[in-house]
Amino acid sequence: MSIAALKKVTLVGIANEKDIALSDLQNLGVIHLIDISNQSLSNSQKQADPFKDNHEALAFLESCTLQQRPLRRRPKQFQPDVAIAQVLRLKARTGQLRDEAESIQNQIELLKPWGDFNLPAPKDLHGLQMYFYVISYRGLKKIIEANLAYEVVNQDPRYLYVVVIADTSPDIPFIPIAIPQDSLSQLHEKLEFTLDELEKCETRRVGETRIASLLREHLNQSLDRSELLTAAQKAYDDAGLFALQGWCPVDLVESLQVMAEARSLACEITDPSADETPPTCIENHDLIAPGEILTGFFSTPNYKGWDPSLVVYFSFIIFFGMIMSDAGYGFILLGIIFFLRSRLIASGQRNFFRMGLALSISTCVYGVLAGSYFGLNPKQIPPKWLGGFLGHLELFDGVDLKNLSIMMAVSIFVGCLHILLANTISLYNHRNSQKAIANFGWIVIIISGFSAWLTRFFFALPTLSDFLLDILAAGVVLVFLFTHPAPLTRQGLFDRLKGGLHGVYHITKVFGDILSYLRLFALGLAGSYLAITFNQLAHDAAKLGEFGFLLSFFIIVCGHGVNFALAVMGGVIHGLRLNFIEFYDWSVEGEGFKFLPFQKAIKNK
């Protein structure tokens, strides 16, 4: 759980050995190259994707449900560019046929109520035209009043399907619909032909999956060559020599030195200067690696800062569980995660599986402690022995309004802990600066303010509460004096005063930030009461007989499905928001850029 220390590495060698040195560096994959050339790639060159067709063809084959055994050997006459073009033509043809099938199916549905007939030729109508209307039963009066020739060809409980024959567009308040030129039987024949062609394309697609591994290999080789060319353009060339410069993690410098010595390259290793900002290389244990994904959603921490992955990851897990707050939903989420396990792992998304597993467990644990199972409390769960067992595990009733003030206090307490942790981390990061005293002042303000609130409104100890408010005032003084450290000169004192007033103004901010954590309780309570409401509606509907049973089942499935989706979205959005807005603002300073090693494409899979 740290940002790896980096060294600046400069390599110098003979120009004709530049390509070999770059190839070795790419195989080693430990250096983030710095562009020290006299010319840089333009933005259009950087944004262009020369391998778009390869990516598209590969994605089309790899997304196929049925996969054939990959080719073990590369055919002698295999031409990647030709194969890619064939796959893309197959993809375009498949998409075209799907669109045609959908269009024909829509025409069939449109024509079904009118029956199977062929439209007469215009010459057979002798200047008349046929207009097709779908109208309500009351609308038929308008056609009768207009004295039009009409025929009702079909009807259903809601609409009449009426054909009007007239020489000009009828003056009635209805819009005619466009009827396909083909008859219903002709459309069915077209649909069958289209589906046959589509099936042939899908069969060809399954067959083409055998070359997916070859296209993947070709793509990786192309990416490697492209990266090699880009790296060569970042080098400095002059007088028969070349120079490369980049950042390398301290613990990998030795391997770089061994390579340089083997290639007779001059190698200089230096520490970053004070005005340099190296890329951020985060090193975490596999169990914490999902936290890097979360922090990557927002920003990359600064190299000179700290890695918030661990705190963000575990606090997000806790917040998500509090917002979901239902063990039943937690077990559903757990089932979904295990159902997708093999697919996630096979696609290289093991960290997403780990994160989903942690979120599911957090939801289950908090739901058990809150005694909530799809909106039911343990006493309502049959059989009695199971309900009794789950009742013993219940620590508090998450939906009892009698616990409203306690649950609000718990949410505020969690907010205080989170902001306290942020200021403690900032205090450590500023340990060599007077700003650390201001962070200590905020810690004093938060602890004394929360304690004063508890002692006054929960424990009715006004004397102790007043004493704690005096301590809070002392914290405000520390914030005022040390938010903006400056020398004791006239200008310095003015800057300190201005910065101190700005710091004291942040008391409103810390108050608002801590109250933001009430959303943990509010969203959890809202989800619980929605579940209870759907249960009650289903229970009432079940009393209506056989139809009531079906309606009850529909309410349970759809109601809890919607509530589950809302709870997941709320848990993700607000769980991350409390980290990226409230927590980051108090602890993370500056933004960095990611360490991107110059390496083989196969290592990025």
C-alpha positions as CSV (number, residue, x, y, z in Angstrom):
1,M,0.0,0.0,0.0
2,S,2.4,2.6,-1.2
3,I,3.7,4.7,-4.1
4,A,7.0,3.2,-5.3
5,A,10.1,5.3,-5.1
6,L,11.5,6.0,-8.6
7,K,14.9,6.8,-9.9
8,K,15.7,8.8,-13.1
9,V,17.7,6.6,-15.5
10,T,19.7,8.0,-18.4
11,L,21.1,5.5,-21.0
12,V,23.6,6.5,-23.7
13,G,24.9,4.3,-26.5
14,I,26.1,4.1,-30.1
15,A,23.3,5.0,-32.6
16,N,23.5,1.8,-34.6
17,E,22.7,-0.2,-31.4
18,K,19.6,1.9,-30.5
19,D,17.1,-0.6,-31.9
20,I,18.7,-3.5,-30.0
21,A,18.7,-1.5,-26.8
22,L,15.1,-0.5,-27.2
23,S,14.1,-4.1,-27.8
24,D,15.8,-5.2,-24.6
25,L,14.1,-2.4,-22.7
26,Q,10.8,-3.5,-24.0
27,N,11.4,-7.1,-23.0
28,L,12.5,-5.9,-19.5
29,G,9.4,-3.7,-19.1
30,V,10.6,-1.6,-16.1
31,I,11.0,1.9,-17.4
32,H,8.6,4.8,-18.0
33,L,10.2,6.7,-20.9
34,I,10.6,10.4,-21.0
35,D,10.4,12.2,-24.3
36,I,13.8,14.0,-24.7
37,S,13.8,14.2,-28.5
38,N,13.6,17.5,-30.3
39,Q,10.3,16.6,-31.9
40,S,7.2,15.3,-30.2
41,L,4.3,13.4,-31.7
42,S,1.3,15.5,-32.6
43,N,-2.0,15.1,-30.8
44,S,-3.6,13.6,-33.9
45,Q,-0.8,11.0,-34.1
46,K,-1.2,10.1,-30.5
47,Q,-5.0,9.7,-30.7
48,A,-5.1,7.7,-33.9
49,D,-5.6,4.0,-33.6
50,P,-3.9,2.2,-36.5
51,F,-5.1,-1.1,-35.2
52,K,-8.8,-0.3,-35.1
53,D,-9.8,-2.9,-37.7
54,N,-7.8,-5.6,-35.8
55,H,-9.4,-4.7,-32.5
56,E,-12.9,-4.7,-34.1
57,A,-12.4,-8.0,-35.9
58,L,-10.9,-9.7,-32.8
59,A,-13.8,-8.4,-30.5
60,F,-16.3,-9.7,-33.0
61,L,-14.8,-13.2,-32.9
62,E,-14.1,-13.3,-29.2
63,S,-17.6,-12.2,-28.3
64,C,-19.0,-15.2,-30.2
65,T,-20.9,-17.5,-27.8
66,L,-19.6,-20.7,-29.5
67,Q,-15.8,-21.0,-29.8
68,Q,-13.9,-23.6,-31.8
69,R,-10.6,-25.0,-30.9
70,P,-7.9,-22.5,-31.8
71,L,-5.4,-23.3,-34.5
72,R,-2.2,-24.7,-33.0
73,R,0.0,-23.8,-35.9
74,R,0.0,-20.7,-38.1
75,P,-0.9,-21.6,-41.7
76,K,1.8,-20.9,-44.2
77,Q,-0.6,-18.8,-46.4
78,F,-2.2,-17.0,-43.4
79,Q,-2.4,-13.3,-44.2
80,P,-3.6,-11.2,-41.2
81,D,-4.8,-8.2,-43.2
82,V,-6.8,-10.4,-45.5
83,A,-8.3,-12.3,-42.6
84,I,-9.2,-9.1,-40.8
85,A,-10.9,-7.8,-43.9
86,Q,-12.9,-11.0,-44.3
87,V,-14.0,-10.9,-40.6
88,L,-15.1,-7.3,-40.9
89,R,-17.1,-8.1,-44.1
90,L,-18.7,-10.9,-42.2
91,K,-19.5,-8.6,-39.3
92,A,-21.0,-6.0,-41.6
93,R,-23.1,-8.7,-43.4
94,T,-24.2,-10.1,-40.1
95,G,-25.3,-6.7,-38.8
96,Q,-27.1,-5.9,-42.1
97,L,-29.0,-9.2,-42.0
98,R,-30.0,-8.6,-38.3
99,D,-31.3,-5.2,-39.2
100,E,-33.2,-6.6,-42.2
101,A,-34.7,-9.4,-40.0
102,E,-35.8,-6.9,-37.4
103,S,-37.3,-4.6,-40.1
104,I,-39.2,-7.5,-41.7
105,Q,-40.4,-8.7,-38.3
106,N,-41.7,-5.1,-37.5
107,Q,-43.6,-5.1,-40.9
108,I,-45.1,-8.5,-40.1
109,E,-46.4,-7.2,-36.7
110,L,-47.7,-4.1,-38.4
111,L,-49.6,-6.1,-41.1
112,K,-50.9,-8.9,-38.9
113,P,-54.2,-7.2,-37.9
114,W,-54.9,-6.4,-41.6
115,G,-54.6,-10.0,-42.8
116,D,-52.8,-11.6,-45.8
117,F,-53.5,-9.6,-48.9
118,N,-51.8,-8.0,-51.9
119,L,-52.2,-4.3,-52.5
120,P,-53.9,-3.6,-55.9
121,A,-52.0,-1.9,-58.6
122,P,-52.7,1.9,-59.0
123,K,-54.2,1.3,-62.5
124,D,-56.8,-1.1,-61.0
125,L,-58.0,1.6,-58.6
126,H,-58.9,4.0,-61.4
127,G,-57.5,7.1,-59.6
128,L,-58.7,6.1,-56.2
129,Q,-56.4,5.4,-53.2
130,M,-56.6,3.2,-50.2
131,Y,-56.0,4.7,-46.7
132,F,-55.4,2.5,-43.6
133,Y,-56.4,3.7,-40.2
134,V,-56.2,2.4,-36.7
135,I,-58.9,4.2,-34.7
136,S,-60.9,3.9,-31.6
137,Y,-64.5,2.8,-31.6
138,R,-65.7,6.4,-31.2
139,G,-63.5,7.5,-34.1
140,L,-65.6,5.5,-36.5
141,K,-68.3,8.1,-36.2
142,K,-66.0,10.7,-37.9
143,I,-65.6,8.4,-40.9
144,I,-69.3,7.9,-41.2
145,E,-70.0,11.6,-40.9
146,A,-67.5,12.3,-43.7
147,N,-69.6,10.0,-46.0
148,L,-66.5,7.9,-47.0
149,A,-66.4,4.5,-48.5
150,Y,-64.8,2.3,-45.8
151,E,-64.5,-1.3,-44.5
152,V,-63.7,-2.5,-41.0
153,V,-61.3,-5.4,-41.7
154,N,-60.4,-6.3,-38.1
155,Q,-61.0,-5.2,-34.5
156,D,-59.6,-5.8,-31.0
157,P,-60.8,-4.7,-27.6
158,R,-59.2,-1.2,-28.1
159,Y,-59.0,-0.4,-31.8
160,L,-60.8,-0.8,-35.2
161,Y,-58.7,-1.4,-38.3
162,V,-60.4,0.5,-41.1
163,V,-59.7,0.8,-44.8
164,V,-61.0,4.0,-46.6
165,I,-61.1,4.3,-50.4
166,A,-61.1,7.9,-51.7
167,D,-59.7,10.0,-54.6
168,T,-58.0,12.5,-52.2
169,S,-56.8,12.4,-48.7
170,P,-59.9,12.2,-46.4
171,D,-60.6,15.2,-44.3
172,I,-60.8,13.3,-41.0
173,P,-58.7,13.9,-37.8
174,F,-56.7,10.7,-38.2
175,I,-53.3,9.9,-39.6
176,P,-53.1,6.9,-42.0
177,I,-50.4,4.3,-41.4
178,A,-48.0,3.1,-44.1
179,I,-48.7,-0.5,-45.1
180,P,-45.8,-2.6,-46.5
181,Q,-46.0,-3.3,-50.3
182,D,-45.5,-7.0,-49.7
183,S,-48.2,-9.3,-48.4
184,L,-48.0,-11.1,-45.1
185,S,-47.0,-14.4,-46.7
186,Q,-44.3,-12.7,-48.8
187,L,-42.9,-11.0,-45.7
188,H,-42.8,-14.4,-44.0
189,E,-40.9,-15.8,-46.9
190,K,-38.4,-12.9,-46.8
191,L,-38.0,-13.4,-43.1
192,E,-37.2,-17.1,-43.5
193,F,-34.7,-16.3,-46.2
194,T,-33.0,-13.6,-44.1
195,L,-32.8,-15.8,-41.1
196,D,-31.3,-18.6,-43.1
197,E,-28.6,-16.2,-44.4
198,L,-28.1,-14.9,-40.9
199,E,-27.6,-18.5,-39.6
200,K,-25.0,-19.1,-42.3
201,C,-23.1,-16.0,-41.3
202,E,-23.2,-17.1,-37.6
203,T,-21.9,-20.5,-38.7
204,R,-19.1,-18.9,-40.6
205,R,-18.4,-16.7,-37.5
206,V,-18.1,-19.8,-35.3
207,G,-15.7,-21.3,-37.8
208,E,-13.6,-18.1,-38.0
209,T,-13.1,-18.2,-34.2
210,R,-10.3,-20.6,-34.9
211,I,-8.1,-17.8,-36.1
212,A,-8.9,-15.5,-33.1
213,S,-5.7,-16.5,-31.4
214,L,-3.7,-15.7,-34.5
215,L,-5.3,-12.3,-34.8
216,R,-4.6,-11.7,-31.1
217,E,-0.9,-12.6,-31.7
218,H,-0.8,-10.4,-34.7
219,L,-2.3,-7.5,-32.7
220,N,0.2,-7.9,-29.9
221,Q,3.1,-8.0,-32.4
222,S,1.7,-4.9,-34.1
223,L,1.3,-3.1,-30.8
224,D,4.9,-4.0,-29.8
225,R,6.2,-2.6,-33.1
226,S,4.2,0.6,-32.7
227,E,5.4,1.0,-29.1
228,L,9.0,0.4,-30.3
229,L,8.6,3.1,-32.9
230,T,7.1,5.5,-30.5
231,A,10.0,4.9,-28.0
232,A,12.6,5.4,-30.7
233,Q,11.0,8.8,-31.4
234,K,11.4,9.8,-27.7
235,A,15.2,9.2,-27.8
236,Y,17.7,11.9,-28.4
237,D,20.1,11.3,-31.4
238,D,23.2,13.3,-32.0
239,A,26.7,12.7,-33.4
240,G,26.4,9.0,-33.8
241,L,25.0,8.5,-30.3
242,F,21.6,8.1,-28.8
243,A,20.2,8.8,-25.3
244,L,17.2,7.5,-23.5
245,Q,15.7,8.7,-20.3
246,G,13.0,7.4,-18.0
247,W,11.7,6.6,-14.6
248,C,12.4,3.2,-13.0
249,P,11.2,1.8,-9.6
250,V,14.1,1.6,-7.1
251,D,13.9,-2.2,-6.6
252,L,14.1,-2.8,-10.4
253,V,17.1,-0.5,-11.1
254,E,19.5,-3.4,-10.7
255,S,18.0,-5.4,-13.6
256,L,18.2,-2.2,-15.7
257,Q,21.9,-1.8,-14.9
258,V,22.6,-5.5,-15.8
259,M,21.0,-4.9,-19.2
260,A,22.9,-1.7,-19.7
261,E,26.2,-3.4,-18.9
262,A,25.4,-6.3,-21.2
263,R,24.8,-3.9,-24.1
264,S,27.8,-1.6,-23.2
265,L,25.5,1.4,-22.5
266,A,26.4,4.2,-20.3
267,C,24.0,4.3,-17.4
268,E,23.4,7.3,-15.0
269,I,20.9,6.9,-12.1
270,T,19.8,10.0,-10.2
271,D,17.1,10.9,-7.7
272,P,14.2,13.1,-8.8
273,S,14.9,16.8,-8.3
274,A,12.7,19.1,-6.3
275,D,11.0,20.6,-9.4
276,E,10.3,17.2,-11.1
277,T,7.1,15.3,-10.8
278,P,7.7,11.6,-11.7
279,P,4.8,9.3,-12.6
280,T,3.0,7.5,-9.9
281,C,3.7,3.7,-9.6
282,I,1.4,2.2,-7.1
283,E,2.4,-1.1,-5.4
284,N,-0.3,-3.0,-3.6
285,H,-1.0,-6.5,-2.5
286,D,-3.4,-8.4,-4.7
287,L,-6.1,-8.2,-2.0
288,I,-5.9,-4.4,-2.1
289,A,-5.5,-4.1,-5.9
290,P,-9.2,-3.4,-6.4
291,G,-8.7,-0.2,-4.6
292,E,-6.5,1.0,-7.4
293,I,-9.4,0.5,-9.8
294,L,-11.5,2.8,-7.6
295,T,-9.0,5.5,-7.2
296,G,-8.4,5.3,-11.0
297,F,-12.0,6.3,-11.5
298,F,-11.3,9.7,-10.0
299,S,-7.6,10.6,-10.3
300,T,-4.1,9.2,-10.0
301,P,-2.5,10.4,-6.8
302,N,0.6,12.6,-6.9
303,Y,4.0,11.0,-6.7
304,K,4.9,13.1,-3.7
305,G,1.6,12.3,-2.0
306,W,0.2,9.1,-0.7
307,D,-1.8,6.1,-2.0
308,P,-5.4,6.3,-0.8
309,S,-6.3,2.9,-2.4
310,L,-6.5,1.0,0.9
311,V,-8.7,3.5,2.7
312,V,-10.9,4.1,-0.2
313,Y,-11.4,0.4,-0.8
314,F,-12.3,-0.6,2.7
315,S,-14.4,2.5,3.4
316,F,-16.3,1.9,0.1
317,I,-17.0,-1.7,1.1
318,I,-18.4,-0.5,4.5
319,F,-20.5,2.3,2.9
320,F,-21.9,0.0,0.3
321,G,-23.0,-2.5,2.9
322,M,-24.7,0.2,5.0
323,I,-26.5,1.6,2.0
324,M,-27.7,-1.8,0.7
325,S,-28.5,-2.9,4.4
326,D,-30.3,-6.1,3.5
327,A,-28.9,-9.6,3.8
328,G,-31.3,-10.9,1.2
329,Y,-30.0,-8.5,-1.4
330,G,-26.5,-9.3,-0.3
331,F,-27.0,-13.0,-1.0
332,I,-28.4,-12.2,-4.4
333,L,-25.4,-10.1,-5.2
334,L,-23.1,-12.9,-3.9
335,G,-24.9,-15.3,-6.3
336,I,-24.5,-13.0,-9.2
337,I,-20.8,-12.5,-8.5
338,F,-20.1,-16.3,-8.3
339,F,-22.2,-16.8,-11.5
340,L,-19.9,-14.4,-13.3
341,R,-16.7,-15.6,-11.6
342,S,-15.3,-17.7,-14.4
343,R,-16.1,-15.1,-17.0
344,L,-14.5,-12.3,-15.0
345,I,-11.4,-14.3,-14.3
346,A,-11.1,-15.5,-17.9
347,S,-11.3,-11.9,-19.1
348,G,-8.5,-10.8,-16.7
349,Q,-10.9,-9.0,-14.3
350,R,-10.0,-10.9,-11.2
351,N,-10.0,-7.6,-9.2
352,F,-13.6,-6.9,-10.1
353,F,-14.5,-10.4,-8.8
354,R,-12.7,-9.7,-5.6
355,M,-14.4,-6.3,-5.2
356,G,-17.8,-7.8,-5.9
357,L,-17.2,-10.5,-3.4
358,A,-16.2,-8.0,-0.7
359,L,-19.2,-5.8,-1.4
360,S,-21.5,-8.8,-1.2
361,I,-20.1,-10.0,2.1
362,S,-20.3,-6.5,3.6
363,T,-24.0,-6.3,2.5
364,C,-24.7,-9.7,4.0
365,V,-23.0,-8.9,7.3
366,Y,-24.6,-5.5,7.8
367,G,-28.0,-6.9,6.7
368,V,-27.7,-9.7,9.3
369,L,-26.8,-7.2,12.0
370,A,-29.7,-4.9,11.0
371,G,-32.1,-7.9,10.9
372,S,-33.3,-7.3,7.3
373,Y,-34.0,-10.0,4.8
374,F,-35.9,-8.8,1.7
375,G,-37.7,-6.4,4.0
376,L,-38.6,-9.1,6.5
377,N,-37.3,-9.1,10.1
378,P,-36.2,-12.4,11.7
379,K,-39.5,-13.0,13.4
380,Q,-41.3,-13.2,10.0
381,I,-38.9,-15.8,8.5
382,P,-40.1,-19.4,8.6
383,P,-39.4,-21.9,10.1
384,K,-39.3,-20.5,13.6
385,W,-36.0,-22.1,14.5
386,L,-34.3,-20.2,11.6
387,G,-36.0,-16.9,12.5
388,G,-35.0,-17.4,16.1
389,F,-31.4,-18.1,15.1
390,L,-31.2,-15.0,12.9
391,G,-32.9,-13.0,15.7
392,H,-30.0,-13.8,18.0
393,L,-27.6,-12.4,15.3
394,E,-29.5,-9.1,15.1
395,L,-27.7,-6.3,16.7
396,F,-30.1,-3.5,16.0
397,D,-33.4,-3.0,14.1
398,G,-32.5,-1.0,11.0
399,V,-36.1,-0.1,10.2
400,D,-37.4,0.7,13.7
401,L,-38.2,4.4,13.8
402,K,-37.5,4.3,17.5
403,N,-33.8,3.9,16.6
404,L,-33.9,6.9,14.2
405,S,-31.8,9.2,16.4
406,I,-29.3,6.4,17.2
407,M,-28.9,5.5,13.6
408,M,-28.4,9.1,12.7
409,A,-25.7,9.4,15.4
410,V,-24.0,6.3,14.1
411,S,-23.9,7.7,10.5
412,I,-22.5,11.0,11.8
413,F,-20.0,9.0,13.9
414,V,-18.8,7.2,10.8
415,G,-18.5,10.6,9.0
416,C,-16.4,11.9,11.9
417,L,-14.1,8.9,11.8
418,H,-13.6,9.2,8.0
419,I,-12.8,12.9,8.1
420,L,-10.6,12.3,11.2
421,L,-8.7,9.7,9.4
422,A,-8.3,12.1,6.4
423,N,-6.9,14.8,8.7
424,T,-4.6,12.3,10.6
425,I,-3.1,11.3,7.2
426,S,-2.7,15.0,6.3
427,L,-1.0,15.6,9.7
428,Y,1.5,12.9,8.9
429,N,2.1,14.1,5.4
430,H,2.7,17.7,6.8
431,R,4.8,16.4,9.7
432,N,7.7,18.7,8.7
433,S,5.5,21.7,8.2
434,Q,3.5,24.0,10.5
435,K,0.4,22.9,8.5
436,A,0.4,19.7,10.7
437,I,-0.7,21.9,13.6
438,A,-3.7,23.1,11.6
439,N,-4.6,19.4,10.9
440,F,-4.3,18.7,14.6
441,G,-6.6,21.7,15.2
442,W,-9.2,20.1,12.8
443,I,-8.9,16.8,14.7
444,V,-9.5,18.6,18.0
445,I,-12.5,20.4,16.4
446,I,-14.1,17.2,15.1
447,I,-13.6,15.2,18.3
448,S,-14.7,17.9,20.7
449,G,-17.6,19.0,18.5
450,F,-19.0,15.5,18.2
451,S,-18.5,14.8,21.9
452,A,-20.2,18.1,22.8
453,W,-23.2,17.2,20.7
454,L,-23.5,13.7,22.3
455,T,-23.1,15.0,25.9
456,R,-25.7,17.7,25.4
457,F,-28.4,16.0,23.4
458,F,-27.9,12.3,24.3
459,F,-26.5,12.3,27.8
460,A,-27.8,15.6,29.1
461,L,-24.4,16.8,30.5
462,P,-24.4,20.5,29.7
463,T,-21.4,21.3,31.9
464,L,-19.2,18.7,30.1
465,S,-20.6,19.9,26.8
466,D,-19.6,23.5,27.6
467,F,-16.0,22.3,28.5
468,L,-15.8,20.4,25.2
469,L,-16.9,23.6,23.3
470,D,-14.0,25.5,25.0
471,I,-11.6,22.8,23.6
472,L,-13.3,23.2,20.2
473,A,-12.5,26.9,20.4
474,A,-8.8,26.1,21.0
475,G,-8.8,23.9,17.9
476,V,-10.2,26.9,15.9
477,V,-7.3,29.0,17.2
478,L,-4.8,26.4,15.9
479,V,-6.5,26.3,12.5
480,F,-6.5,30.1,12.4
481,L,-2.8,30.4,13.2
482,F,-1.3,27.6,11.2
483,T,-3.5,27.0,8.1
484,H,-1.2,29.2,6.1
485,P,2.3,29.2,7.6
486,A,4.3,32.3,6.7
487,P,7.4,34.2,8.0
488,L,6.9,36.7,10.7
489,T,7.1,39.7,8.4
490,R,4.5,42.3,7.6
491,Q,3.6,40.5,4.4
492,G,3.9,37.2,6.1
493,L,1.6,38.1,8.9
494,F,-0.9,39.4,6.4
495,D,-0.8,36.1,4.5
496,R,-1.1,34.2,7.7
497,L,-4.1,36.2,8.7
498,K,-5.8,35.8,5.3
499,G,-5.1,32.1,5.2
500,G,-6.3,31.7,8.8
501,L,-9.6,33.4,8.1
502,H,-10.0,31.1,5.1
503,G,-9.2,28.1,7.2
504,V,-11.7,29.1,10.0
505,Y,-14.4,29.5,7.3
506,H,-13.9,25.8,6.5
507,I,-15.8,25.0,9.8
508,T,-19.0,25.2,7.8
509,K,-17.4,22.8,5.3
510,V,-16.4,20.2,7.9
511,F,-19.9,20.5,9.4
512,G,-21.5,19.9,5.9
513,D,-19.1,17.1,5.0
514,I,-19.9,15.2,8.2
515,L,-23.6,15.6,7.7
516,S,-23.2,14.2,4.2
517,Y,-22.7,10.8,5.8
518,L,-26.3,10.8,6.9
519,R,-27.0,9.5,3.4
520,L,-25.6,6.1,4.6
521,F,-28.5,5.9,7.0
522,A,-31.1,7.6,4.8
523,L,-30.5,5.5,1.7
524,G,-30.5,2.3,3.7
525,L,-33.7,3.2,5.5
526,A,-35.4,4.2,2.2
527,G,-34.4,0.8,0.6
528,S,-35.7,-1.1,3.6
529,Y,-39.1,0.7,3.6
530,L,-39.4,0.1,-0.2
531,A,-38.9,-3.6,0.4
532,I,-41.4,-3.6,3.2
533,T,-43.9,-1.8,1.0
534,F,-43.6,-4.2,-1.8
535,N,-44.0,-7.1,0.6
536,Q,-47.2,-5.6,2.0
537,L,-48.6,-5.0,-1.6
538,A,-47.8,-8.5,-2.5
539,H,-49.5,-9.8,0.6
540,D,-52.6,-7.8,-0.1
541,A,-52.7,-8.9,-3.7
542,A,-52.4,-12.6,-2.8
543,K,-55.9,-12.4,-1.2
544,L,-57.5,-11.9,-4.6
545,G,-57.5,-15.5,-5.6
546,E,-55.5,-17.2,-8.4
547,F,-55.1,-13.9,-10.3
548,G,-54.0,-12.3,-7.0
549,F,-51.3,-15.0,-6.6
550,L,-49.9,-14.1,-10.0
551,L,-50.1,-10.4,-9.3
552,S,-48.4,-11.0,-5.9
553,F,-45.6,-12.9,-7.6
554,F,-45.2,-10.1,-10.2
555,I,-45.0,-7.4,-7.4
556,I,-42.4,-9.4,-5.5
557,V,-40.1,-10.0,-8.5
558,C,-40.4,-6.6,-10.1
559,G,-40.6,-4.6,-6.9
560,H,-37.6,-6.2,-5.3
561,G,-35.8,-6.2,-8.7
562,V,-36.2,-2.4,-9.0
563,N,-35.3,-1.9,-5.3
564,F,-32.2,-4.1,-5.7
565,A,-31.0,-2.1,-8.8
566,L,-31.6,1.2,-7.0
567,A,-29.7,0.0,-3.9
568,V,-26.7,-1.2,-6.0
569,M,-26.6,2.1,-7.9
570,G,-27.0,4.1,-4.6
571,G,-24.3,2.0,-3.0
572,V,-21.8,2.6,-5.8
573,I,-22.5,6.3,-6.5
574,H,-22.8,7.5,-2.9
575,G,-20.2,5.1,-1.5
576,L,-17.6,6.5,-4.0
577,R,-18.9,10.1,-3.6
578,L,-18.1,10.1,0.1
579,N,-14.6,9.0,-0.7
580,F,-13.9,11.2,-3.7
581,I,-15.5,14.4,-2.4
582,E,-15.4,14.5,1.4
583,F,-12.4,12.3,2.1
584,Y,-10.2,13.3,-0.8
585,D,-10.8,17.0,-0.1
586,W,-9.3,16.7,3.4
587,S,-6.4,14.3,2.6
588,V,-5.3,14.1,-1.0
589,E,-3.4,17.0,-2.5
590,G,-2.5,17.4,-6.1
591,E,-2.9,15.0,-9.0
592,G,-0.3,12.8,-10.8
593,F,-0.1,10.6,-13.9
594,K,0.2,6.9,-14.1
595,F,3.4,5.0,-14.4
596,L,3.3,3.3,-17.8
597,P,6.2,1.0,-18.4
598,F,7.6,0.5,-21.9
599,Q,6.9,-3.2,-22.3
600,K,5.5,-6.0,-24.5
601,A,1.8,-5.8,-25.2
602,I,1.3,-9.4,-24.0
603,K,2.0,-8.2,-20.4
604,N,-1.0,-5.9,-20.5
605,K,-3.5,-8.8,-21.0
